[in-house]
């Protein structure tokens, strides 16, 4: 039975192997099954976007703690963090 004839993988199957999918470490046939599922599953596409955002934000949070704040960081937040760091 070809991948086209098989039913789509489930959302749970996609989540179970999501890290391999995002690291591009799935076998080619399994990759196609994931892509086929994602082509029709809006909730899984949204979940992956949120997952990738969480990873990106998590990495950014542990960047250079002494580096400059981003331009859009509220000054009030910057000052609160600096006060807390001085107390520590």
PyMOL Python script that loads the backbone (N, CA, C, O; Angstrom):
from pymol import cmd

cmd.read_pdbstr("""\
ATOM      1  N   UNK A   1       0.852  -1.176   0.000  1.00  0.00           N
ATOM      2  CA  UNK A   1       0.000   0.000   0.000  1.00  0.00           C
ATOM      3  C   UNK A   1       0.900   1.243   0.000  1.00  0.00           C
ATOM      4  O   UNK A   1       1.789   1.355   0.844  1.00  0.00           O
ATOM      5  N   UNK A   2       0.686   2.146  -0.905  1.00  0.00           N
ATOM      6  CA  UNK A   2       1.505   3.350  -1.008  1.00  0.00           C
ATOM      7  C   UNK A   2       1.056   4.386   0.023  1.00  0.00           C
ATOM      8  O   UNK A   2      -0.009   4.258   0.625  1.00  0.00           O
ATOM      9  N   UNK A   3       1.884   5.412   0.216  1.00  0.00           N
ATOM     10  CA  UNK A   3       1.553   6.488   1.158  1.00  0.00           C
ATOM     11  C   UNK A   3       0.269   7.188   0.744  1.00  0.00           C
ATOM     12  O   UNK A   3      -0.485   7.654   1.598  1.00  0.00           O
ATOM     13  N   UNK A   4       0.012   7.269  -0.552  1.00  0.00           N
ATOM     14  CA  UNK A   4      -1.206   7.925  -1.022  1.00  0.00           C
ATOM     15  C   UNK A   4      -2.450   7.113  -0.678  1.00  0.00           C
ATOM     16  O   UNK A   4      -3.528   7.680  -0.501  1.00  0.00           O
ATOM     17  N   UNK A   5      -2.316   5.808  -0.582  1.00  0.00           N
ATOM     18  CA  UNK A   5      -3.458   4.943  -0.294  1.00  0.00           C
ATOM     19  C   UNK A   5      -3.721   4.810   1.202  1.00  0.00           C
ATOM     20  O   UNK A   5      -4.847   4.528   1.613  1.00  0.00           O
ATOM     21  N   UNK A   6      -2.680   5.012   2.022  1.00  0.00           N
ATOM     22  CA  UNK A   6      -2.824   4.881   3.468  1.00  0.00           C
ATOM     23  C   UNK A   6      -3.582   6.060   4.045  1.00  0.00           C
ATOM     24  O   UNK A   6      -3.570   7.151   3.475  1.00  0.00           O
ATOM     25  N   UNK A   7      -4.235   5.848   5.164  1.00  0.00           N
ATOM     26  CA  UNK A   7      -4.856   6.993   5.841  1.00  0.00           C
ATOM     27  C   UNK A   7      -3.780   7.947   6.354  1.00  0.00           C
ATOM     28  O   UNK A   7      -2.622   7.565   6.522  1.00  0.00           O
ATOM     29  N   UNK A   8      -4.171   9.161   6.592  1.00  0.00           N
ATOM     30  CA  UNK A   8      -3.246  10.145   7.143  1.00  0.00           C
ATOM     31  C   UNK A   8      -2.780   9.699   8.527  1.00  0.00           C
ATOM     32  O   UNK A   8      -3.486   8.980   9.234  1.00  0.00           O
ATOM     33  N   UNK A   9      -1.572  10.140   8.900  1.00  0.00           N
ATOM     34  CA  UNK A   9      -1.158   9.893  10.279  1.00  0.00           C
ATOM     35  C   UNK A   9      -2.064  10.725  11.187  1.00  0.00           C
ATOM     36  O   UNK A   9      -2.659  11.710  10.752  1.00  0.00           O
ATOM     37  N   UNK A  10      -2.156  10.324  12.422  1.00  0.00           N
ATOM     38  CA  UNK A  10      -3.004  11.067  13.360  1.00  0.00           C
ATOM     39  C   UNK A  10      -2.236  12.260  13.909  1.00  0.00           C
ATOM     40  O   UNK A  10      -1.017  12.357  13.767  1.00  0.00           O
ATOM     41  N   UNK A  11      -2.972  13.158  14.535  1.00  0.00           N
ATOM     42  CA  UNK A  11      -2.336  14.308  15.184  1.00  0.00           C
ATOM     43  C   UNK A  11      -1.391  13.822  16.282  1.00  0.00           C
ATOM     44  O   UNK A  11      -0.306  14.379  16.453  1.00  0.00           O
ATOM     45  N   UNK A  12      -1.784  12.805  17.015  1.00  0.00           N
ATOM     46  CA  UNK A  12      -0.940  12.279  18.083  1.00  0.00           C
ATOM     47  C   UNK A  12       0.362  11.710  17.522  1.00  0.00           C
ATOM     48  O   UNK A  12       1.428  11.914  18.103  1.00  0.00           O
ATOM     49  N   UNK A  13       0.282  11.004  16.404  1.00  0.00           N
ATOM     50  CA  UNK A  13       1.502  10.478  15.777  1.00  0.00           C
ATOM     51  C   UNK A  13       2.424  11.622  15.367  1.00  0.00           C
ATOM     52  O   UNK A  13       3.643  11.537  15.520  1.00  0.00           O
ATOM     53  N   UNK A  14       1.838  12.676  14.854  1.00  0.00           N
ATOM     54  CA  UNK A  14       2.630  13.831  14.459  1.00  0.00           C
ATOM     55  C   UNK A  14       3.336  14.406  15.680  1.00  0.00           C
ATOM     56  O   UNK A  14       4.524  14.718  15.607  1.00  0.00           O
ATOM     57  N   UNK A  15       2.638  14.552  16.790  1.00  0.00           N
ATOM     58  CA  UNK A  15       3.237  15.116  18.000  1.00  0.00           C
ATOM     59  C   UNK A  15       4.316  14.207  18.579  1.00  0.00           C
ATOM     60  O   UNK A  15       5.319  14.689  19.106  1.00  0.00           O
ATOM     61  N   UNK A  16       4.113  12.900  18.482  1.00  0.00           N
ATOM     62  CA  UNK A  16       5.085  11.953  19.027  1.00  0.00           C
ATOM     63  C   UNK A  16       6.453  12.067  18.358  1.00  0.00           C
ATOM     64  O   UNK A  16       7.478  11.792  18.982  1.00  0.00           O
ATOM     65  N   UNK A  17       6.466  12.467  17.105  1.00  0.00           N
ATOM     66  CA  UNK A  17       7.720  12.533  16.354  1.00  0.00           C
ATOM     67  C   UNK A  17       8.031  13.953  15.879  1.00  0.00           C
ATOM     68  O   UNK A  17       8.828  14.141  14.960  1.00  0.00           O
ATOM     69  N   UNK A  18       7.407  14.939  16.498  1.00  0.00           N
ATOM     70  CA  UNK A  18       7.553  16.322  16.066  1.00  0.00           C
ATOM     71  C   UNK A  18       9.005  16.792  16.095  1.00  0.00           C
ATOM     72  O   UNK A  18       9.464  17.462  15.170  1.00  0.00           O
ATOM     73  N   UNK A  19       9.723  16.438  17.156  1.00  0.00           N
ATOM     74  CA  UNK A  19      11.119  16.889  17.250  1.00  0.00           C
ATOM     75  C   UNK A  19      11.948  16.357  16.082  1.00  0.00           C
ATOM     76  O   UNK A  19      12.813  17.064  15.565  1.00  0.00           O
ATOM     77  N   UNK A  20      11.692  15.126  15.666  1.00  0.00           N
ATOM     78  CA  UNK A  20      12.425  14.566  14.522  1.00  0.00           C
ATOM     79  C   UNK A  20      12.033  15.284  13.229  1.00  0.00           C
ATOM     80  O   UNK A  20      12.875  15.527  12.364  1.00  0.00           O
ATOM     81  N   UNK A  21      10.756  15.616  13.109  1.00  0.00           N
ATOM     82  CA  UNK A  21      10.271  16.335  11.927  1.00  0.00           C
ATOM     83  C   UNK A  21      10.955  17.699  11.824  1.00  0.00           C
ATOM     84  O   UNK A  21      11.445  18.080  10.761  1.00  0.00           O
ATOM     85  N   UNK A  22      10.983  18.427  12.939  1.00  0.00           N
ATOM     86  CA  UNK A  22      11.549  19.770  12.918  1.00  0.00           C
ATOM     87  C   UNK A  22      13.068  19.763  12.735  1.00  0.00           C
ATOM     88  O   UNK A  22      13.643  20.734  12.242  1.00  0.00           O
ATOM     89  N   UNK A  23      13.705  18.682  13.129  1.00  0.00           N
ATOM     90  CA  UNK A  23      15.154  18.551  12.938  1.00  0.00           C
ATOM     91  C   UNK A  23      15.486  17.911  11.601  1.00  0.00           C
ATOM     92  O   UNK A  23      16.655  17.669  11.301  1.00  0.00           O
ATOM     93  N   UNK A  24      14.468  17.635  10.794  1.00  0.00           N
ATOM     94  CA  UNK A  24      14.616  17.021   9.478  1.00  0.00           C
ATOM     95  C   UNK A  24      15.346  15.679   9.579  1.00  0.00           C
ATOM     96  O   UNK A  24      16.230  15.370   8.781  1.00  0.00           O
ATOM     97  N   UNK A  25      14.943  14.883  10.598  1.00  0.00           N
ATOM     98  CA  UNK A  25      15.577  13.590  10.830  1.00  0.00           C
ATOM     99  C   UNK A  25      14.639  12.409  10.600  1.00  0.00           C
ATOM    100  O   UNK A  25      14.956  11.287  10.996  1.00  0.00           O
ATOM    101  N   UNK A  26      13.518  12.639   9.982  1.00  0.00           N
ATOM    102  CA  UNK A  26      12.597  11.541   9.677  1.00  0.00           C
ATOM    103  C   UNK A  26      12.999  10.866   8.376  1.00  0.00           C
ATOM    104  O   UNK A  26      13.530  11.511   7.472  1.00  0.00           O
ATOM    105  N   UNK A  27      12.746   9.562   8.283  1.00  0.00           N
ATOM    106  CA  UNK A  27      12.943   8.905   6.985  1.00  0.00           C
ATOM    107  C   UNK A  27      12.048   9.585   5.942  1.00  0.00           C
ATOM    108  O   UNK A  27      11.000  10.140   6.273  1.00  0.00           O
ATOM    109  N   UNK A  28      12.471   9.532   4.707  1.00  0.00           N
ATOM    110  CA  UNK A  28      11.776  10.251   3.627  1.00  0.00           C
ATOM    111  C   UNK A  28      10.286   9.911   3.559  1.00  0.00           C
ATOM    112  O   UNK A  28       9.457  10.809   3.413  1.00  0.00           O
ATOM    113  N   UNK A  29       9.941   8.643   3.663  1.00  0.00           N
ATOM    114  CA  UNK A  29       8.523   8.259   3.577  1.00  0.00           C
ATOM    115  C   UNK A  29       7.721   8.835   4.740  1.00  0.00           C
ATOM    116  O   UNK A  29       6.597   9.300   4.553  1.00  0.00           O
ATOM    117  N   UNK A  30       8.297   8.803   5.941  1.00  0.00           N
ATOM    118  CA  UNK A  30       7.616   9.348   7.114  1.00  0.00           C
ATOM    119  C   UNK A  30       7.471  10.859   6.985  1.00  0.00           C
ATOM    120  O   UNK A  30       6.455  11.424   7.391  1.00  0.00           O
ATOM    121  N   UNK A  31       8.471  11.507   6.428  1.00  0.00           N
ATOM    122  CA  UNK A  31       8.427  12.953   6.182  1.00  0.00           C
ATOM    123  C   UNK A  31       7.252  13.296   5.269  1.00  0.00           C
ATOM    124  O   UNK A  31       6.527  14.261   5.511  1.00  0.00           O
ATOM    125  N   UNK A  32       7.075  12.505   4.230  1.00  0.00           N
ATOM    126  CA  UNK A  32       5.954  12.734   3.309  1.00  0.00           C
ATOM    127  C   UNK A  32       4.616  12.574   4.034  1.00  0.00           C
ATOM    128  O   UNK A  32       3.677  13.328   3.776  1.00  0.00           O
ATOM    129  N   UNK A  33       4.526  11.590   4.944  1.00  0.00           N
ATOM    130  CA  UNK A  33       3.292  11.392   5.702  1.00  0.00           C
ATOM    131  C   UNK A  33       3.000  12.604   6.591  1.00  0.00           C
ATOM    132  O   UNK A  33       1.852  13.033   6.709  1.00  0.00           O
ATOM    133  N   UNK A  34       4.036  13.144   7.207  1.00  0.00           N
ATOM    134  CA  UNK A  34       3.864  14.342   8.022  1.00  0.00           C
ATOM    135  C   UNK A  34       3.387  15.505   7.144  1.00  0.00           C
ATOM    136  O   UNK A  34       2.423  16.193   7.482  1.00  0.00           O
ATOM    137  N   UNK A  35       4.065  15.714   6.024  1.00  0.00           N
ATOM    138  CA  UNK A  35       3.700  16.810   5.125  1.00  0.00           C
ATOM    139  C   UNK A  35       2.267  16.656   4.629  1.00  0.00           C
ATOM    140  O   UNK A  35       1.533  17.638   4.513  1.00  0.00           O
ATOM    141  N   UNK A  36       1.879  15.433   4.342  1.00  0.00           N
ATOM    142  CA  UNK A  36       0.521  15.154   3.874  1.00  0.00           C
ATOM    143  C   UNK A  36      -0.501  15.498   4.967  1.00  0.00           C
ATOM    144  O   UNK A  36      -1.547  16.081   4.683  1.00  0.00           O
ATOM    145  N   UNK A  37      -0.191  15.135   6.202  1.00  0.00           N
ATOM    146  CA  UNK A  37      -1.081  15.456   7.325  1.00  0.00           C
ATOM    147  C   UNK A  37      -1.177  16.970   7.504  1.00  0.00           C
ATOM    148  O   UNK A  37      -2.266  17.524   7.654  1.00  0.00           O
ATOM    149  N   UNK A  38      -0.020  17.626   7.486  1.00  0.00           N
ATOM    150  CA  UNK A  38      -0.005  19.074   7.705  1.00  0.00           C
ATOM    151  C   UNK A  38      -0.727  19.842   6.600  1.00  0.00           C
ATOM    152  O   UNK A  38      -1.217  20.947   6.831  1.00  0.00           O
ATOM    153  N   UNK A  39      -0.793  19.270   5.424  1.00  0.00           N
ATOM    154  CA  UNK A  39      -1.490  19.929   4.314  1.00  0.00           C
ATOM    155  C   UNK A  39      -2.983  20.061   4.578  1.00  0.00           C
ATOM    156  O   UNK A  39      -3.645  20.918   3.992  1.00  0.00           O
ATOM    157  N   UNK A  40      -3.520  19.212   5.461  1.00  0.00           N
ATOM    158  CA  UNK A  40      -4.968  19.237   5.708  1.00  0.00           C
ATOM    159  C   UNK A  40      -5.334  19.539   7.156  1.00  0.00           C
ATOM    160  O   UNK A  40      -6.520  19.604   7.479  1.00  0.00           O
ATOM    161  N   UNK A  41      -4.357  19.724   8.037  1.00  0.00           N
ATOM    162  CA  UNK A  41      -4.657  19.872   9.466  1.00  0.00           C
ATOM    163  C   UNK A  41      -4.216  21.245   9.988  1.00  0.00           C
ATOM    164  O   UNK A  41      -3.062  21.437  10.370  1.00  0.00           O
ATOM    165  N   UNK A  42      -5.147  22.180   9.997  1.00  0.00           N
ATOM    166  CA  UNK A  42      -4.853  23.525  10.500  1.00  0.00           C
ATOM    167  C   UNK A  42      -4.389  23.520  11.961  1.00  0.00           C
ATOM    168  O   UNK A  42      -3.440  24.234  12.286  1.00  0.00           O
ATOM    169  N   UNK A  43      -5.016  22.747  12.851  1.00  0.00           N
ATOM    170  CA  UNK A  43      -4.565  22.765  14.253  1.00  0.00           C
ATOM    171  C   UNK A  43      -3.112  22.308  14.417  1.00  0.00           C
ATOM    172  O   UNK A  43      -2.386  22.870  15.237  1.00  0.00           O
ATOM    173  N   UNK A  44      -2.683  21.319  13.669  1.00  0.00           N
ATOM    174  CA  UNK A  44      -1.293  20.866  13.775  1.00  0.00           C
ATOM    175  C   UNK A  44      -0.333  21.918  13.220  1.00  0.00           C
ATOM    176  O   UNK A  44       0.746  22.119  13.777  1.00  0.00           O
ATOM    177  N   UNK A  45      -0.706  22.584  12.145  1.00  0.00           N
ATOM    178  CA  UNK A  45       0.147  23.660  11.613  1.00  0.00           C
ATOM    179  C   UNK A  45       0.274  24.782  12.640  1.00  0.00           C
ATOM    180  O   UNK A  45       1.362  25.318  12.851  1.00  0.00           O
ATOM    181  N   UNK A  46      -0.841  25.132  13.276  1.00  0.00           N
ATOM    182  CA  UNK A  46      -0.809  26.180  14.297  1.00  0.00           C
ATOM    183  C   UNK A  46       0.041  25.738  15.487  1.00  0.00           C
ATOM    184  O   UNK A  46       0.799  26.537  16.037  1.00  0.00           O
ATOM    185  N   UNK A  47      -0.079  24.491  15.882  1.00  0.00           N
ATOM    186  CA  UNK A  47       0.699  23.972  17.005  1.00  0.00           C
ATOM    187  C   UNK A  47       2.197  24.046  16.699  1.00  0.00           C
ATOM    188  O   UNK A  47       2.989  24.452  17.550  1.00  0.00           O
ATOM    189  N   UNK A  48       2.575  23.659  15.501  1.00  0.00           N
ATOM    190  CA  UNK A  48       3.989  23.692  15.118  1.00  0.00           C
ATOM    191  C   UNK A  48       4.513  25.122  15.129  1.00  0.00           C
ATOM    192  O   UNK A  48       5.631  25.368  15.581  1.00  0.00           O
ATOM    193  N   UNK A  49       3.715  26.069  14.633  1.00  0.00           N
ATOM    194  CA  UNK A  49       4.150  27.477  14.666  1.00  0.00           C
ATOM    195  C   UNK A  49       4.378  27.929  16.109  1.00  0.00           C
ATOM    196  O   UNK A  49       5.378  28.581  16.410  1.00  0.00           O
ATOM    197  N   UNK A  50       3.446  27.581  16.999  1.00  0.00           N
ATOM    198  CA  UNK A  50       3.586  27.963  18.406  1.00  0.00           C
ATOM    199  C   UNK A  50       4.789  27.269  19.044  1.00  0.00           C
ATOM    200  O   UNK A  50       5.507  27.877  19.838  1.00  0.00           O
ATOM    201  N   UNK A  51       5.005  26.019  18.707  1.00  0.00           N
ATOM    202  CA  UNK A  51       6.137  25.253  19.228  1.00  0.00           C
ATOM    203  C   UNK A  51       7.445  25.903  18.794  1.00  0.00           C
ATOM    204  O   UNK A  51       8.354  26.079  19.605  1.00  0.00           O
ATOM    205  N   UNK A  52       7.537  26.257  17.521  1.00  0.00           N
ATOM    206  CA  UNK A  52       8.752  26.897  17.009  1.00  0.00           C
ATOM    207  C   UNK A  52       8.955  28.270  17.647  1.00  0.00           C
ATOM    208  O   UNK A  52      10.085  28.651  17.951  1.00  0.00           O
ATOM    209  N   UNK A  53       7.858  29.020  17.852  1.00  0.00           N
ATOM    210  CA  UNK A  53       7.964  30.312  18.528  1.00  0.00           C
ATOM    211  C   UNK A  53       8.480  30.138  19.950  1.00  0.00           C
ATOM    212  O   UNK A  53       9.325  30.910  20.403  1.00  0.00           O
ATOM    213  N   UNK A  54       7.976  29.126  20.658  1.00  0.00           N
ATOM    214  CA  UNK A  54       8.412  28.883  22.036  1.00  0.00           C
ATOM    215  C   UNK A  54       9.900  28.558  22.079  1.00  0.00           C
ATOM    216  O   UNK A  54      10.613  29.030  22.965  1.00  0.00           O
ATOM    217  N   UNK A  55      10.366  27.765  21.141  1.00  0.00           N
ATOM    218  CA  UNK A  55      11.801  27.433  21.086  1.00  0.00           C
ATOM    219  C   UNK A  55      12.617  28.688  20.809  1.00  0.00           C
ATOM    220  O   UNK A  55      13.625  28.940  21.470  1.00  0.00           O
ATOM    221  N   UNK A  56      12.182  29.468  19.834  1.00  0.00           N
ATOM    222  CA  UNK A  56      12.906  30.696  19.478  1.00  0.00           C
ATOM    223  C   UNK A  56      12.941  31.661  20.656  1.00  0.00           C
ATOM    224  O   UNK A  56      13.990  32.233  20.952  1.00  0.00           O
ATOM    225  N   UNK A  57      11.812  31.849  21.332  1.00  0.00           N
ATOM    226  CA  UNK A  57      11.756  32.772  22.464  1.00  0.00           C
ATOM    227  C   UNK A  57      12.573  32.257  23.647  1.00  0.00           C
ATOM    228  O   UNK A  57      13.222  33.031  24.351  1.00  0.00           O
ATOM    229  N   UNK A  58      12.532  30.944  23.854  1.00  0.00           N
ATOM    230  CA  UNK A  58      13.328  30.354  24.925  1.00  0.00           C
ATOM    231  C   UNK A  58      14.812  30.571  24.705  1.00  0.00           C
ATOM    232  O   UNK A  58      15.542  30.903  25.639  1.00  0.00           O
ATOM    233  N   UNK A  59      15.258  30.385  23.481  1.00  0.00           N
ATOM    234  CA  UNK A  59      16.673  30.613  23.169  1.00  0.00           C
ATOM    235  C   UNK A  59      17.026  32.084  23.328  1.00  0.00           C
ATOM    236  O   UNK A  59      18.097  32.415  23.836  1.00  0.00           O
ATOM    237  N   UNK A  60      16.138  32.961  22.900  1.00  0.00           N
ATOM    238  CA  UNK A  60      16.391  34.398  23.011  1.00  0.00           C
ATOM    239  C   UNK A  60      16.455  34.827  24.475  1.00  0.00           C
ATOM    240  O   UNK A  60      17.215  35.730  24.823  1.00  0.00           O
ATOM    241  N   UNK A  61      15.669  34.188  25.327  1.00  0.00           N
ATOM    242  CA  UNK A  61      15.652  34.546  26.747  1.00  0.00           C
ATOM    243  C   UNK A  61      16.973  34.242  27.422  1.00  0.00           C
ATOM    244  O   UNK A  61      17.306  34.856  28.435  1.00  0.00           O
ATOM    245  N   UNK A  62      17.728  33.306  26.877  1.00  0.00           N
ATOM    246  CA  UNK A  62      18.999  32.937  27.473  1.00  0.00           C
ATOM    247  C   UNK A  62      20.175  33.475  26.670  1.00  0.00           C
ATOM    248  O   UNK A  62      21.287  32.950  26.732  1.00  0.00           O
ATOM    249  N   UNK A  63      19.903  34.530  25.918  1.00  0.00           N
ATOM    250  CA  UNK A  63      20.977  35.184  25.179  1.00  0.00           C
ATOM    251  C   UNK A  63      21.873  35.933  26.149  1.00  0.00           C
ATOM    252  O   UNK A  63      21.907  35.597  27.332  1.00  0.00           O
ATOM    253  N   UNK A  64      22.576  36.907  25.694  1.00  0.00           N
ATOM    254  CA  UNK A  64      23.508  37.683  26.510  1.00  0.00           C
ATOM    255  C   UNK A  64      22.737  38.511  27.536  1.00  0.00           C
ATOM    256  O   UNK A  64      22.099  39.498  27.170  1.00  0.00           O
ATOM    257  N   UNK A  65      22.783  38.123  28.830  1.00  0.00           N
ATOM    258  CA  UNK A  65      22.012  38.848  29.841  1.00  0.00           C
ATOM    259  C   UNK A  65      22.524  40.266  30.074  1.00  0.00           C
ATOM    260  O   UNK A  65      21.800  41.104  30.613  1.00  0.00           O
ATOM    261  N   UNK A  66      23.752  40.541  29.679  1.00  0.00           N
ATOM    262  CA  UNK A  66      24.313  41.880  29.852  1.00  0.00           C
ATOM    263  C   UNK A  66      24.262  42.698  28.566  1.00  0.00           C
ATOM    264  O   UNK A  66      24.725  43.837  28.524  1.00  0.00           O
ATOM    265  N   UNK A  67      23.698  42.108  27.526  1.00  0.00           N
ATOM    266  CA  UNK A  67      23.594  42.811  26.250  1.00  0.00           C
ATOM    267  C   UNK A  67      22.486  43.846  26.303  1.00  0.00           C
ATOM    268  O   UNK A  67      21.709  43.891  27.256  1.00  0.00           O
ATOM    269  N   UNK A  68      22.419  44.670  25.284  1.00  0.00           N
ATOM    270  CA  UNK A  68      21.392  45.715  25.257  1.00  0.00           C
ATOM    271  C   UNK A  68      19.988  45.115  25.108  1.00  0.00           C
ATOM    272  O   UNK A  68      19.804  44.063  24.497  1.00  0.00           O
ATOM    273  N   UNK A  69      19.025  45.804  25.673  1.00  0.00           N
ATOM    274  CA  UNK A  69      17.635  45.389  25.530  1.00  0.00           C
ATOM    275  C   UNK A  69      17.187  45.658  24.100  1.00  0.00           C
ATOM    276  O   UNK A  69      17.730  46.527  23.417  1.00  0.00           O
ATOM    277  N   UNK A  70      16.200  44.909  23.664  1.00  0.00           N
ATOM    278  CA  UNK A  70      15.658  45.152  22.327  1.00  0.00           C
ATOM    279  C   UNK A  70      14.982  46.519  22.311  1.00  0.00           C
ATOM    280  O   UNK A  70      14.516  46.999  23.345  1.00  0.00           O
ATOM    281  N   UNK A  71      14.932  47.133  21.156  1.00  0.00           N
ATOM    282  CA  UNK A  71      14.391  48.480  21.018  1.00  0.00           C
ATOM    283  C   UNK A  71      12.944  48.583  21.494  1.00  0.00           C
ATOM    284  O   UNK A  71      12.534  49.635  21.983  1.00  0.00           O
ATOM    285  N   UNK A  72      12.174  47.523  21.361  1.00  0.00           N
ATOM    286  CA  UNK A  72      10.763  47.593  21.733  1.00  0.00           C
ATOM    287  C   UNK A  72      10.498  47.153  23.177  1.00  0.00           C
ATOM    288  O   UNK A  72       9.342  47.010  23.576  1.00  0.00           O
ATOM    289  N   UNK A  73      11.566  46.936  23.966  1.00  0.00           N
ATOM    290  CA  UNK A  73      11.394  46.556  25.365  1.00  0.00           C
ATOM    291  C   UNK A  73      10.981  47.789  26.163  1.00  0.00           C
ATOM    292  O   UNK A  73      11.668  48.809  26.113  1.00  0.00           O
ATOM    293  N   UNK A  74       9.874  47.713  26.898  1.00  0.00           N
ATOM    294  CA  UNK A  74       9.425  48.876  27.674  1.00  0.00           C
ATOM    295  C   UNK A  74      10.477  49.284  28.713  1.00  0.00           C
ATOM    296  O   UNK A  74      11.019  48.434  29.420  1.00  0.00           O
ATOM    297  N   UNK A  75      10.753  50.557  28.797  1.00  0.00           N
ATOM    298  CA  UNK A  75      11.749  51.075  29.738  1.00  0.00           C
ATOM    299  C   UNK A  75      11.399  50.701  31.173  1.00  0.00           C
ATOM    300  O   UNK A  75      12.288  50.431  31.981  1.00  0.00           O
ATOM    301  N   UNK A  76      10.134  50.686  31.485  1.00  0.00           N
ATOM    302  CA  UNK A  76       9.676  50.308  32.830  1.00  0.00           C
ATOM    303  C   UNK A  76      10.130  48.871  33.166  1.00  0.00           C
ATOM    304  O   UNK A  76      10.548  48.601  34.292  1.00  0.00           O
ATOM    305  N   UNK A  77      10.047  47.979  32.209  1.00  0.00           N
ATOM    306  CA  UNK A  77      10.481  46.602  32.412  1.00  0.00           C
ATOM    307  C   UNK A  77      12.000  46.539  32.603  1.00  0.00           C
ATOM    308  O   UNK A  77      12.487  45.829  33.482  1.00  0.00           O
ATOM    309  N   UNK A  78      12.731  47.269  31.794  1.00  0.00           N
ATOM    310  CA  UNK A  78      14.195  47.293  31.905  1.00  0.00           C
ATOM    311  C   UNK A  78      14.592  47.763  33.298  1.00  0.00           C
ATOM    312  O   UNK A  78      15.454  47.153  33.930  1.00  0.00           O
ATOM    313  N   UNK A  79      13.984  48.828  33.783  1.00  0.00           N
ATOM    314  CA  UNK A  79      14.328  49.367  35.100  1.00  0.00           C
ATOM    315  C   UNK A  79      13.976  48.396  36.215  1.00  0.00           C
ATOM    316  O   UNK A  79      14.724  48.277  37.186  1.00  0.00           O
ATOM    317  N   UNK A  80      12.857  47.703  36.095  1.00  0.00           N
ATOM    318  CA  UNK A  80      12.462  46.718  37.104  1.00  0.00           C
ATOM    319  C   UNK A  80      13.466  45.572  37.157  1.00  0.00           C
ATOM    320  O   UNK A  80      13.809  45.098  38.240  1.00  0.00           O
ATOM    321  N   UNK A  81      13.929  45.132  36.018  1.00  0.00           N
ATOM    322  CA  UNK A  81      14.921  44.050  35.968  1.00  0.00           C
ATOM    323  C   UNK A  81      16.233  44.521  36.581  1.00  0.00           C
ATOM    324  O   UNK A  81      16.856  43.789  37.350  1.00  0.00           O
ATOM    325  N   UNK A  82      16.656  45.731  36.249  1.00  0.00           N
ATOM    326  CA  UNK A  82      17.908  46.253  36.803  1.00  0.00           C
ATOM    327  C   UNK A  82      17.825  46.398  38.322  1.00  0.00           C
ATOM    328  O   UNK A  82      18.791  46.093  39.021  1.00  0.00           O
ATOM    329  N   UNK A  83      16.691  46.858  38.839  1.00  0.00           N
ATOM    330  CA  UNK A  83      16.514  46.970  40.298  1.00  0.00           C
ATOM    331  C   UNK A  83      16.618  45.604  40.958  1.00  0.00           C
ATOM    332  O   UNK A  83      17.254  45.457  42.001  1.00  0.00           O
ATOM    333  N   UNK A  84      15.997  44.617  40.351  1.00  0.00           N
ATOM    334  CA  UNK A  84      16.015  43.257  40.903  1.00  0.00           C
ATOM    335  C   UNK A  84      17.431  42.695  40.878  1.00  0.00           C
ATOM    336  O   UNK A  84      17.854  42.046  41.834  1.00  0.00           O
ATOM    337  N   UNK A  85      18.156  42.932  39.811  1.00  0.00           N
ATOM    338  CA  UNK A  85      19.534  42.417  39.703  1.00  0.00           C
ATOM    339  C   UNK A  85      20.445  43.073  40.745  1.00  0.00           C
ATOM    340  O   UNK A  85      21.353  42.429  41.270  1.00  0.00           O
ATOM    341  N   UNK A  86      20.204  44.358  41.043  1.00  0.00           N
ATOM    342  CA  UNK A  86      21.029  45.050  42.046  1.00  0.00           C
ATOM    343  C   UNK A  86      20.784  44.476  43.437  1.00  0.00           C
ATOM    344  O   UNK A  86      21.701  44.423  44.257  1.00  0.00           O
ATOM    345  N   UNK A  87      19.554  44.047  43.708  1.00  0.00           N
ATOM    346  CA  UNK A  87      19.202  43.482  45.015  1.00  0.00           C
ATOM    347  C   UNK A  87      19.788  42.108  45.206  1.00  0.00           C
ATOM    348  O   UNK A  87      20.049  41.699  46.338  1.00  0.00           O
ATOM    349  N   UNK A  88      20.003  41.382  44.119  1.00  0.00           N
ATOM    350  CA  UNK A  88      20.478  39.983  44.213  1.00  0.00           C
ATOM    351  C   UNK A  88      21.913  39.863  44.628  1.00  0.00           C
ATOM    352  O   UNK A  88      22.431  38.752  44.744  1.00  0.00           O
TER     353      UNK A  88
END
""", "prot")
cmd.dss("prot")
cmd.show_as("cartoon", "prot")
cmd.util.cbc("prot")
cmd.orient("prot")
